[in-house]
Amino acid sequence: MKIKKIADSFELPKDIVLGIPIVTCYGSDQMTIENHKGILEFNDKYINVRALDCTIKITGRNLEIKEFAKDIIIISGCLESIHYEI
């Protein structure tokens, strides 16, 4: 990919240049996903989030979407697993 080589050459942050998702977990009860492309489906046991080149699948109990904005999703509940499906 040309853009990836340019980002590497100039040491630019890949998350910004390439739009790759940033997933941050805070213990086992809260997480954020930045650079998402939308929510595909959700309920209190799973949430599927579309990212640039994959789907991020979160499973757990009592899952809630605390915040949903253009660039970030905040999820809370008892997080059990995070799976990336390409």
Protein Blocks (a to p, Z undefined) as FASTA:
>chain_A
ZZlmmmmmnopafklmnopacdddehjlbccdehiabjfbdcfkbccdddfkbccdddde
hiacfbdcfkbccdedjdfbdcddZZ
